[in-house]
Structures are given as structure tokens and as C-alpha cells.
């Protein structure tokens, strides 16, 4: 191990107490540490604990400093404060660091494409993390990049996304939420983007690169969707696009790591990619709440550590026939507070048999949420959705068109075709409605009602249901 580290450090360039790297086929990753949200003007004892975990690489997930300025001289001084912290200095001499930014080191709270100093901030970020002056990353719009490590049979690809530079404005709730609840809600604007066209194209190329494990670094959460703070689900069509891209490229071995939230948790969902999608959130190198606080809703939560500073660790045991991946959160004193053990074979397309993730449902053009359903209850509405799954009663008198494979899911909307609707459809030449509608996007008009607490529209006429043309 000492020899390996010596070989590795011969490949790094030091700058401002940080490092840049070239991919190394000889560096096999067994222990991948990561974290986010560290104020540069606070004591940072957690680095000592993190170093005892003996990471082969460290992933900085964003809010690496709290810059929050348009003055780059001020921003640089804050980077200098981080660079002077002994624990950080020791980390840079121990292992490579790959980094992205979040809003505070980008320059503005919850900021996106509108931040006027993003190009200047990008150059300062790249300076601190030691990226060469002639690197192509100096000219691209955004700080996204990827590196691969290890020989083919043990290759780990780290894909670092930029969710700030090109991100469209978020939609704020119409009514100011209670204290402690986030201000944002999902947007129905399908032109809004999380990554921008160039980064989306680049990501598709990266997902086709051969690798056994892929760490998808994203400063904000991918899987969690219920809270009102920043997350991928604020632009649900972009989240759906990410899932579809993973599925279409057949990219296996993906684990998401995220920060931002000032808490730690493990979330998991069936995103329709053929295997469970895990998102391990580590946030609060210095900024996690130091007292117990009430848990927010997260329908996809596996485990949580909602108070106490923490860092994340992914370990890979390559010695097994089916390598074992451990997803961990560790507290400031080193205790393992969250752990999930996953055979790598479970992170491959085909590992689970669900047909697809839930489709996006819009009610009168607004992305479906519990609040939207409540406001539309018993009113005439137009619903747009993709029919993911279908069902039928034993008597055959009712046919169900569902937006989710799991009809009991909170994400499901059901279109109920009664006998009159089936007869009307038959006259129009649609004698097998389940076969005809499955996989198609539809628009349906009718009063929104509930059955067992879940939204539905009962259709009595073929005139009330329309198949939409898809691009």
C-alpha cells in the first residue's frame, strides 16, 4: 500500500494545498471517502477521523467553502483559509481529490445559471483544485469531469457532475412554507435544465465508458423527492431524463453520492434502470445540526443520521467472486452510523424486474403532488401521463391504466375505463385497451376523485382520452 501511494503521489500536481490527478490503471480503489459542507472559518477536526479510514481517494461534493460572494478576491481568501487547515493539508498529501461545487462555493445560495460571476468562480475553483492551466476544463462551461481507476476487472469510474453552471431557475411555492420546510416545488417547465445540453451529451458518453463501479457525484440529492429544498426532483423531467439515460446506456454499477442537506441519509428507489438506485448523502463536515431534529419525509429513505457531523465512505471488497460494496456514513468520532452491504451483481441491469419507473404526471399542466391533488379534488381536470402498467378486475368490467408499475405507489395515477368507455373504444376500433394504451402517453379529461386515498379519473367515453404524440 505504501508503494502504491508513492507511485500515485508521483502523478499528482500540488496547488494551493489541493491536487489534481491523471487516471491511473494501477490504482485500485478499495476505500472512497467523501463529504460536503465545511465552513473554512471553523475548526475541522473531522479530517483526522476521515484519515483514519485510509481513503484511496476523496470526493469533495460541494460547499467546500462558504464563499457567497461576487468578489473573487474575497472568494480566494476563503479558499486560502481552507488550504491552511492542517487536516485538509494532510488529506491532500494522502490521496487524490476530485471535486465539484455546490451553491456556496459556486458563489450564491441556491444559485444557478443566473450567477454573474460563474466563469470567474470556475477559474478560481480550478486553481484551488490544481487543474492545469492548459486543461480543456479551463475552456468548458462548467466544472464537470470524470476519471477512471484500476484495471478493467476492477475499474471504478468517478463521474463528477456540475448542477450549478447551467441550471435553470427553480420554482418557488406560491405560499411561504412553515419554518424549516423548503421553499421549492417541482416545476412543470420542460425547457428548464439541470445540466445543460453540452453536459448531458458528455454524460451520455461517460456512461458508455467500460467500468464495473460508477460513482455519480452530484452536489444535490437525486433520489429524495419529498422535501422542499434543492434536489433533482425540482426539475422532475430532468430527473426522469437521467434515469432514462442510465437505462438506455445500460450503465451498471452506479451509486450516487450527494451533499448539500446538512444531514446524512441513504435513499434508494427503483428508478426503472433495472437495478436499485442508491443515493448516499453526506453533509455536514462542520454544518450538520448538533442537536436532534425532527425527520423530514423521504419515501425512499433506507436510513438516516439527521444530526451530527459526518463523512461518507464506500468500500469495495474485490476479493470476492461477486465484489461486495459497502455504503457507509461515519460520525465525527468514527462510528459507523449507516451501512448498506450490496453485492455488485445487484447493481447490474436486470437485477430487478420492474418494467419502468413511474411516469411524470401533470394535472392541468402542473406536476402532480399531494397539494395539487388536494386542490383539484372533485374538479374537472386534464391529466397527462404515460401508461406504465395496466390492470383489470376479475369480472373484466373495469380496466386500469396506471402511471406507475406499482399501483399502490404514492406516485401512481389511475385512469379507470368503465364498461361504457370500453364499449365506446371498441366502436372506435380499440378492442384491447390494455394492449393499445400500455407504453403510450395520454391526455384524459374528467373529474379527479380518490380511491383508497389515491387519485384517479373514471372514463365513460372514448372522447375523453387522447393518445399524445411523443418526440
Secondary structure as a PSIPRED ss2 file (coil, helix, strand):
# PSIPRED VFORMAT (PSIPRED V4.0)

   1 X C   1.000  0.000  0.000
   2 X H   0.000  1.000  0.000
   3 X H   0.000  1.000  0.000
   4 X H   0.000  1.000  0.000
   5 X H   0.000  1.000  0.000
   6 X H   0.000  1.000  0.000
   7 X H   0.000  1.000  0.000
   8 X H   0.000  1.000  0.000
   9 X H   0.000  1.000  0.000
  10 X C   1.000  0.000  0.000
  11 X C   1.000  0.000  0.000
  12 X C   1.000  0.000  0.000
  13 X E   0.000  0.000  1.000
  14 X E   0.000  0.000  1.000
  15 X E   0.000  0.000  1.000
  16 X C   1.000  0.000  0.000
  17 X C   1.000  0.000  0.000
  18 X E   0.000  0.000  1.000
  19 X E   0.000  0.000  1.000
  20 X E   0.000  0.000  1.000
  21 X C   1.000  0.000  0.000
  22 X C   1.000  0.000  0.000
  23 X C   1.000  0.000  0.000
  24 X E   0.000  0.000  1.000
  25 X C   1.000  0.000  0.000
  26 X C   1.000  0.000  0.000
  27 X C   1.000  0.000  0.000
  28 X C   1.000  0.000  0.000
  29 X C   1.000  0.000  0.000
  30 X C   1.000  0.000  0.000
  31 X E   0.000  0.000  1.000
  32 X E   0.000  0.000  1.000
  33 X E   0.000  0.000  1.000
  34 X E   0.000  0.000  1.000
  35 X E   0.000  0.000  1.000
  36 X C   1.000  0.000  0.000
  37 X C   1.000  0.000  0.000
  38 X C   1.000  0.000  0.000
  39 X C   1.000  0.000  0.000
  40 X C   1.000  0.000  0.000
  41 X C   1.000  0.000  0.000
  42 X C   1.000  0.000  0.000
  43 X C   1.000  0.000  0.000
  44 X C   1.000  0.000  0.000
  45 X C   1.000  0.000  0.000
  46 X H   0.000  1.000  0.000
  47 X H   0.000  1.000  0.000
  48 X H   0.000  1.000  0.000
  49 X H   0.000  1.000  0.000
  50 X H   0.000  1.000  0.000
  51 X H   0.000  1.000  0.000
  52 X H   0.000  1.000  0.000
  53 X C   1.000  0.000  0.000
  54 X C   1.000  0.000  0.000
  55 X C   1.000  0.000  0.000
  56 X C   1.000  0.000  0.000
  57 X E   0.000  0.000  1.000
  58 X E   0.000  0.000  1.000
  59 X E   0.000  0.000  1.000
  60 X E   0.000  0.000  1.000
  61 X C   1.000  0.000  0.000
  62 X C   1.000  0.000  0.000
  63 X C   1.000  0.000  0.000
  64 X C   1.000  0.000  0.000
  65 X C   1.000  0.000  0.000
  66 X C   1.000  0.000  0.000
  67 X C   1.000  0.000  0.000
  68 X C   1.000  0.000  0.000
  69 X C   1.000  0.000  0.000
  70 X C   1.000  0.000  0.000
  71 X C   1.000  0.000  0.000
  72 X H   0.000  1.000  0.000
  73 X H   0.000  1.000  0.000
  74 X H   0.000  1.000  0.000
  75 X H   0.000  1.000  0.000
  76 X H   0.000  1.000  0.000
  77 X H   0.000  1.000  0.000
  78 X H   0.000  1.000  0.000
  79 X H   0.000  1.000  0.000
  80 X H   0.000  1.000  0.000
  81 X H   0.000  1.000  0.000
  82 X H   0.000  1.000  0.000
  83 X H   0.000  1.000  0.000
  84 X C   1.000  0.000  0.000
  85 X C   1.000  0.000  0.000
  86 X H   0.000  1.000  0.000
  87 X H   0.000  1.000  0.000
  88 X H   0.000  1.000  0.000
  89 X H   0.000  1.000  0.000
  90 X H   0.000  1.000  0.000
  91 X H   0.000  1.000  0.000
  92 X H   0.000  1.000  0.000
  93 X C   1.000  0.000  0.000
  94 X C   1.000  0.000  0.000
  95 X C   1.000  0.000  0.000
  96 X E   0.000  0.000  1.000
  97 X E   0.000  0.000  1.000
  98 X E   0.000  0.000  1.000
  99 X E   0.000  0.000  1.000
 100 X C   1.000  0.000  0.000
 101 X C   1.000  0.000  0.000
 102 X C   1.000  0.000  0.000
 103 X H   0.000  1.000  0.000
 104 X H   0.000  1.000  0.000
 105 X H   0.000  1.000  0.000
 106 X H   0.000  1.000  0.000
 107 X C   1.000  0.000  0.000
 108 X C   1.000  0.000  0.000
 109 X C   1.000  0.000  0.000
 110 X C   1.000  0.000  0.000
 111 X C   1.000  0.000  0.000
 112 X C   1.000  0.000  0.000
 113 X C   1.000  0.000  0.000
 114 X C   1.000  0.000  0.000
 115 X C   1.000  0.000  0.000
 116 X C   1.000  0.000  0.000
 117 X C   1.000  0.000  0.000
 118 X H   0.000  1.000  0.000
 119 X H   0.000  1.000  0.000
 120 X H   0.000  1.000  0.000
 121 X H   0.000  1.000  0.000
 122 X H   0.000  1.000  0.000
 123 X H   0.000  1.000  0.000
 124 X H   0.000  1.000  0.000
 125 X H   0.000  1.000  0.000
 126 X H   0.000  1.000  0.000
 127 X H   0.000  1.000  0.000
 128 X H   0.000  1.000  0.000
 129 X C   1.000  0.000  0.000
 130 X C   1.000  0.000  0.000
 131 X C   1.000  0.000  0.000
 132 X C   1.000  0.000  0.000
 133 X C   1.000  0.000  0.000
 134 X C   1.000  0.000  0.000
 135 X C   1.000  0.000  0.000
 136 X H   0.000  1.000  0.000
 137 X H   0.000  1.000  0.000
 138 X H   0.000  1.000  0.000
 139 X C   1.000  0.000  0.000
 140 X C   1.000  0.000  0.000
 141 X C   1.000  0.000  0.000
 142 X C   1.000  0.000  0.000
 143 X C   1.000  0.000  0.000
 144 X C   1.000  0.000  0.000
 145 X E   0.000  0.000  1.000
 146 X E   0.000  0.000  1.000
 147 X E   0.000  0.000  1.000
 148 X E   0.000  0.000  1.000
 149 X E   0.000  0.000  1.000
 150 X C   1.000  0.000  0.000
 151 X C   1.000  0.000  0.000
 152 X H   0.000  1.000  0.000
 153 X H   0.000  1.000  0.000
 154 X H   0.000  1.000  0.000
 155 X C   1.000  0.000  0.000
 156 X E   0.000  0.000  1.000
 157 X E   0.000  0.000  1.000
 158 X E   0.000  0.000  1.000
 159 X E   0.000  0.000  1.000
 160 X E   0.000  0.000  1.000
 161 X C   1.000  0.000  0.000
 162 X C   1.000  0.000  0.000
 163 X C   1.000  0.000  0.000
 164 X C   1.000  0.000  0.000
 165 X C   1.000  0.000  0.000
 166 X C   1.000  0.000  0.000
 167 X C   1.000  0.000  0.000
 168 X C   1.000  0.000  0.000
 169 X C   1.000  0.000  0.000
 170 X C   1.000  0.000  0.000
 171 X E   0.000  0.000  1.000
 172 X E   0.000  0.000  1.000
 173 X C   1.000  0.000  0.000
 174 X C   1.000  0.000  0.000
 175 X C   1.000  0.000  0.000
 176 X C   1.000  0.000  0.000
 177 X C   1.000  0.000  0.000
 178 X C   1.000  0.000  0.000
 179 X C   1.000  0.000  0.000
 180 X C   1.000  0.000  0.000
 181 X C   1.000  0.000  0.000
 182 X C   1.000  0.000  0.000
 183 X C   1.000  0.000  0.000
 184 X E   0.000  0.000  1.000
 185 X E   0.000  0.000  1.000
 186 X C   1.000  0.000  0.000
 187 X C   1.000  0.000  0.000
 188 X C   1.000  0.000  0.000
 189 X C   1.000  0.000  0.000
 190 X C   1.000  0.000  0.000
 191 X C   1.000  0.000  0.000
 192 X C   1.000  0.000  0.000
 193 X C   1.000  0.000  0.000
 194 X C   1.000  0.000  0.000
 195 X C   1.000  0.000  0.000
 196 X C   1.000  0.000  0.000
 197 X H   0.000  1.000  0.000
 198 X H   0.000  1.000  0.000
 199 X H   0.000  1.000  0.000
 200 X H   0.000  1.000  0.000
 201 X H   0.000  1.000  0.000
 202 X H   0.000  1.000  0.000
 203 X H   0.000  1.000  0.000
 204 X H   0.000  1.000  0.000
 205 X H   0.000  1.000  0.000
 206 X H   0.000  1.000  0.000
 207 X C   1.000  0.000  0.000
 208 X C   1.000  0.000  0.000
 209 X C   1.000  0.000  0.000
 210 X C   1.000  0.000  0.000
 211 X C   1.000  0.000  0.000
 212 X C   1.000  0.000  0.000
 213 X E   0.000  0.000  1.000
 214 X E   0.000  0.000  1.000
 215 X E   0.000  0.000  1.000
 216 X E   0.000  0.000  1.000
 217 X E   0.000  0.000  1.000
 218 X C   1.000  0.000  0.000
 219 X C   1.000  0.000  0.000
 220 X C   1.000  0.000  0.000
 221 X C   1.000  0.000  0.000
 222 X C   1.000  0.000  0.000
 223 X C   1.000  0.000  0.000
 224 X C   1.000  0.000  0.000
 225 X C   1.000  0.000  0.000
 226 X C   1.000  0.000  0.000
 227 X C   1.000  0.000  0.000
 228 X C   1.000  0.000  0.000
 229 X C   1.000  0.000  0.000
 230 X C   1.000  0.000  0.000
 231 X C   1.000  0.000  0.000
 232 X H   0.000  1.000  0.000
 233 X H   0.000  1.000  0.000
 234 X H   0.000  1.000  0.000
 235 X H   0.000  1.000  0.000
 236 X H   0.000  1.000  0.000
 237 X H   0.000  1.000  0.000
 238 X H   0.000  1.000  0.000
 239 X H   0.000  1.000  0.000
 240 X H   0.000  1.000  0.000
 241 X H   0.000  1.000  0.000
 242 X H   0.000  1.000  0.000
 243 X H   0.000  1.000  0.000
 244 X H   0.000  1.000  0.000
 245 X H   0.000  1.000  0.000
 246 X H   0.000  1.000  0.000
 247 X H   0.000  1.000  0.000
 248 X H   0.000  1.000  0.000
 249 X H   0.000  1.000  0.000
 250 X C   1.000  0.000  0.000
 251 X C   1.000  0.000  0.000
 252 X C   1.000  0.000  0.000
 253 X C   1.000  0.000  0.000
 254 X E   0.000  0.000  1.000
 255 X E   0.000  0.000  1.000
 256 X E   0.000  0.000  1.000
 257 X E   0.000  0.000  1.000
 258 X E   0.000  0.000  1.000
 259 X C   1.000  0.000  0.000
 260 X C   1.000  0.000  0.000
 261 X C   1.000  0.000  0.000
 262 X C   1.000  0.000  0.000
 263 X C   1.000  0.000  0.000
 264 X E   0.000  0.000  1.000
 265 X E   0.000  0.000  1.000
 266 X E   0.000  0.000  1.000
 267 X E   0.000  0.000  1.000
 268 X E   0.000  0.000  1.000
 269 X E   0.000  0.000  1.000
 270 X C   1.000  0.000  0.000
 271 X C   1.000  0.000  0.000
 272 X C   1.000  0.000  0.000
 273 X C   1.000  0.000  0.000
 274 X C   1.000  0.000  0.000
 275 X C   1.000  0.000  0.000
 276 X C   1.000  0.000  0.000
 277 X E   0.000  0.000  1.000
 278 X E   0.000  0.000  1.000
 279 X E   0.000  0.000  1.000
 280 X E   0.000  0.000  1.000
 281 X E   0.000  0.000  1.000
 282 X C   1.000  0.000  0.000
 283 X C   1.000  0.000  0.000
 284 X C   1.000  0.000  0.000
 285 X C   1.000  0.000  0.000
 286 X C   1.000  0.000  0.000
 287 X C   1.000  0.000  0.000
 288 X C   1.000  0.000  0.000
 289 X C   1.000  0.000  0.000
 290 X C   1.000  0.000  0.000
 291 X C   1.000  0.000  0.000
 292 X C   1.000  0.000  0.000
 293 X C   1.000  0.000  0.000
 294 X C   1.000  0.000  0.000
 295 X C   1.000  0.000  0.000
 296 X C   1.000  0.000  0.000
 297 X C   1.000  0.000  0.000
 298 X C   1.000  0.000  0.000
 299 X C   1.000  0.000  0.000
 300 X C   1.000  0.000  0.000
 301 X E   0.000  0.000  1.000
 302 X E   0.000  0.000  1.000
 303 X E   0.000  0.000  1.000
 304 X E   0.000  0.000  1.000
 305 X E   0.000  0.000  1.000
 306 X C   1.000  0.000  0.000
 307 X C   1.000  0.000  0.000
 308 X C   1.000  0.000  0.000
 309 X C   1.000  0.000  0.000
 310 X E   0.000  0.000  1.000
 311 X E   0.000  0.000  1.000
 312 X E   0.000  0.000  1.000
 313 X E   0.000  0.000  1.000
 314 X E   0.000  0.000  1.000
 315 X E   0.000  0.000  1.000
 316 X E   0.000  0.000  1.000
 317 X E   0.000  0.000  1.000
 318 X C   1.000  0.000  0.000
 319 X C   1.000  0.000  0.000
 320 X C   1.000  0.000  0.000
 321 X C   1.000  0.000  0.000
 322 X C   1.000  0.000  0.000
 323 X C   1.000  0.000  0.000
 324 X E   0.000  0.000  1.000
 325 X E   0.000  0.000  1.000
 326 X E   0.000  0.000  1.000
 327 X E   0.000  0.000  1.000
 328 X E   0.000  0.000  1.000
 329 X E   0.000  0.000  1.000
 330 X E   0.000  0.000  1.000
 331 X E   0.000  0.000  1.000
 332 X C   1.000  0.000  0.000
 333 X C   1.000  0.000  0.000
 334 X C   1.000  0.000  0.000
 335 X C   1.000  0.000  0.000
 336 X E   0.000  0.000  1.000
 337 X E   0.000  0.000  1.000
 338 X E   0.000  0.000  1.000
 339 X E   0.000  0.000  1.000
 340 X E   0.000  0.000  1.000
 341 X E   0.000  0.000  1.000
 342 X E   0.000  0.000  1.000
 343 X E   0.000  0.000  1.000
 344 X H   0.000  1.000  0.000
 345 X H   0.000  1.000  0.000
 346 X H   0.000  1.000  0.000
 347 X H   0.000  1.000  0.000
 348 X C   1.000  0.000  0.000
 349 X C   1.000  0.000  0.000
 350 X C   1.000  0.000  0.000
 351 X C   1.000  0.000  0.000
 352 X C   1.000  0.000  0.000
 353 X C   1.000  0.000  0.000
 354 X C   1.000  0.000  0.000
 355 X C   1.000  0.000  0.000
 356 X C   1.000  0.000  0.000
 357 X C   1.000  0.000  0.000
 358 X C   1.000  0.000  0.000
 359 X C   1.000  0.000  0.000
 360 X C   1.000  0.000  0.000
 361 X C   1.000  0.000  0.000
 362 X E   0.000  0.000  1.000
 363 X E   0.000  0.000  1.000
 364 X C   1.000  0.000  0.000
 365 X C   1.000  0.000  0.000
 366 X E   0.000  0.000  1.000
 367 X E   0.000  0.000  1.000
 368 X C   1.000  0.000  0.000
 369 X C   1.000  0.000  0.000
 370 X H   0.000  1.000  0.000
 371 X H   0.000  1.000  0.000
 372 X H   0.000  1.000  0.000
 373 X H   0.000  1.000  0.000
 374 X H   0.000  1.000  0.000
 375 X H   0.000  1.000  0.000
 376 X H   0.000  1.000  0.000
 377 X E   0.000  0.000  1.000
 378 X C   1.000  0.000  0.000
 379 X C   1.000  0.000  0.000
 380 X E   0.000  0.000  1.000
 381 X E   0.000  0.000  1.000
 382 X E   0.000  0.000  1.000
 383 X E   0.000  0.000  1.000
 384 X E   0.000  0.000  1.000
 385 X E   0.000  0.000  1.000
 386 X E   0.000  0.000  1.000
 387 X C   1.000  0.000  0.000
 388 X C   1.000  0.000  0.000
 389 X E   0.000  0.000  1.000
 390 X E   0.000  0.000  1.000
 391 X E   0.000  0.000  1.000
 392 X E   0.000  0.000  1.000
 393 X C   1.000  0.000  0.000
 394 X C   1.000  0.000  0.000
 395 X C   1.000  0.000  0.000
 396 X C   1.000  0.000  0.000
 397 X C   1.000  0.000  0.000
 398 X C   1.000  0.000  0.000
 399 X E   0.000  0.000  1.000
 400 X E   0.000  0.000  1.000
 401 X E   0.000  0.000  1.000
 402 X E   0.000  0.000  1.000
 403 X C   1.000  0.000  0.000
 404 X C   1.000  0.000  0.000
 405 X C   1.000  0.000  0.000
 406 X C   1.000  0.000  0.000
 407 X C   1.000  0.000  0.000
 408 X C   1.000  0.000  0.000
 409 X C   1.000  0.000  0.000
 410 X C   1.000  0.000  0.000
 411 X C   1.000  0.000  0.000
 412 X C   1.000  0.000  0.000
 413 X C   1.000  0.000  0.000
 414 X E   0.000  0.000  1.000
 415 X E   0.000  0.000  1.000
 416 X E   0.000  0.000  1.000
 417 X E   0.000  0.000  1.000
 418 X C   1.000  0.000  0.000
 419 X H   0.000  1.000  0.000
 420 X H   0.000  1.000  0.000
 421 X H   0.000  1.000  0.000
 422 X H   0.000  1.000  0.000
 423 X H   0.000  1.000  0.000
 424 X H   0.000  1.000  0.000
 425 X H   0.000  1.000  0.000
 426 X H   0.000  1.000  0.000
 427 X H   0.000  1.000  0.000
 428 X C   1.000  0.000  0.000
 429 X C   1.000  0.000  0.000
 430 X C   1.000  0.000  0.000
 431 X C   1.000  0.000  0.000
 432 X C   1.000  0.000  0.000
 433 X H   0.000  1.000  0.000
 434 X H   0.000  1.000  0.000
 435 X H   0.000  1.000  0.000
 436 X H   0.000  1.000  0.000
 437 X H   0.000  1.000  0.000
 438 X C   1.000  0.000  0.000
 439 X C   1.000  0.000  0.000
 440 X C   1.000  0.000  0.000
 441 X E   0.000  0.000  1.000
 442 X E   0.000  0.000  1.000
 443 X E   0.000  0.000  1.000
 444 X E   0.000  0.000  1.000
 445 X E   0.000  0.000  1.000
 446 X E   0.000  0.000  1.000
 447 X E   0.000  0.000  1.000
 448 X E   0.000  0.000  1.000
 449 X E   0.000  0.000  1.000
 450 X E   0.000  0.000  1.000
 451 X E   0.000  0.000  1.000
 452 X C   1.000  0.000  0.000
 453 X C   1.000  0.000  0.000
 454 X E   0.000  0.000  1.000
 455 X E   0.000  0.000  1.000
 456 X E   0.000  0.000  1.000
 457 X E   0.000  0.000  1.000
 458 X E   0.000  0.000  1.000
 459 X E   0.000  0.000  1.000
 460 X C   1.000  0.000  0.000
 461 X C   1.000  0.000  0.000
 462 X H   0.000  1.000  0.000
 463 X H   0.000  1.000  0.000
 464 X H   0.000  1.000  0.000
 465 X E   0.000  0.000  1.000
 466 X E   0.000  0.000  1.000
 467 X E   0.000  0.000  1.000
 468 X C   1.000  0.000  0.000
 469 X C   1.000  0.000  0.000
 470 X C   1.000  0.000  0.000
 471 X C   1.000  0.000  0.000
